[in-house]
Amino acid sequence: MNIKKNDTVIVLSGKDKGVKGKVLVAMPAENKVIVEKVNVATCHTKPRKQGDVGGIVKRETPIRACKVALFCDKCGKGVRVGYKVADGKKTRICRKCGAEI
């Protein structure tokens, strides 16, 4: 999976198509990511301890990593990822313009 935490991604399909957001959590074992303000679900919570307040909470739920693409600032759209090795370091690059992501 070529998407990591704190990457900027754009959603390719689904109800949130076209939305840009930052990756909060990447789950490579499950091939899923959690993106801020994308795939928001309302959860009804009960108070667990005395003094806690229950209610309706909105939280982001995971979506499949294949439904998002890395966002290139130079191109201004979602792009595929390539890799370049320089000085023993592997860096991710944009396949369209060659800019480092």
ABEGO torsion letter per residue (X at the ends): XABBBGBBBBBABEAABGBBBBBABBBAAAGBBBBBGBGBBBBBBBBABBGBBBEBBBBBBBBBAAABBBBBAAAGBBBBBBBBBBGGBBBBBBAAAGBBX
